[in-house]
């Protein structure tokens, strides 16, 4: 959904009713029996966000497909926007924790070198 044919692929994806499946997965409502591979939730989220990013990048501003994409974010009282914010906050917490771990590890390594 990127590269030279990304716009066409994105239009086709929306026309083939791919938004329904995409946002079902994004919201974590995908059926367990439909999963063929047990991918970690963070990997699934990463793939889903990548597709959403490609859609926003490659769909022209006034196209019906982009308007349908935007409509998904406002339906159900902005639940998808809330989900995006939860993902961002979770990523920020993990980053902060990792930075603290690295800082602690650096202090330990530095004190051992003395």
N, C-alpha and C positions, 0 to 999 in steps of 0.2 A: 504494500500500500504506500510505498515511497518510490522515489526515483522518477524516471521519465513518464512512466505509465501510472503513477500514483493517483492522479486525479481521476482517471478512468476507473481504476480499481476501487477507489473510494465511492464514486458514484454508483458503481455496480453493487458494492457492498450494501449501501443504503437502499437501493432499489430492490435488492433481494431480501429485504426485511432483516438485515443483519443487526440492526440496532437493538431489536428486541432481545436476541441472544446475547449480544455484547453487554447490555445493561443488566440482564439477569445475572450474568457472571460477575459483573462489576459490583453488584449489590450483594453478592454472596448467596444468591437464591437458586443457583444451579442445582439440578437434581443429581444426587449421588450416583444413581444408576447410569446416568449419561456420561460419566467420567470414565475414560478408558485408561488414563494414567493418573496416579495419585501425585500430582504436582503440589509442592508447597504453596500455601495461600499467597505468600509474598511474590512468588514467581508468577502465579496466575494474575495477581494484581498488576504486576509489572507489565505483563503482556497486554492486559486489557488497557492500561493507561497508554501504552505505546500505540495501540490501535486508535484510541480516542485522539491522541496527539496527531497521528497521521490524518485522521478525518478533518480535524480543525485546520491543519496545514494545507491540505490538498483540495478541500471543497471551496469553491468560489463563494465570496461573501453573500451574494444574493440568490444563490441556487436553492431550489426547494430542498435538496438533500441537506444542506447546511442548516436551513431553518428547522428541518425535522430533528437534526442533531441538537440544536439549541433548545428546542421544545422539550427534549428528553430531560434536560437539566432543570426545567422549571415545573415539570409535572410532579404530582404528589407532594406539594408543599416544599419544593426544592430539596428533596431527599438525596439526590445525586450530588448536589453541591455540598450538603452536609457530609456525605461519605468522602468526598474529595478532601474536605477539611480534616476529617478523622485520619485519613491516610497521611496527610501532610504532618499532622501533629505526631503521629506514631513514628514517622520517619525522622522528625526533628528530635524526638526523645531518644531514638536509637543512635542518632548521630552524636547527641550530647553524651550519652552513656559511653559510646566508643571513644570519643575524645577524652573523656575522663579516664578511661582504662589505659589509653595510650600515654596520657600524662603521668599516671601512676606508674606504669611500666618504665617510662623514661626516667623517673625519679629513682626507682629501684636499681635500674641499670647504671645510672650515673653514680649512685652511692656505692655500688659494688666495685666500680672502676677506681674509686679513690682508695 
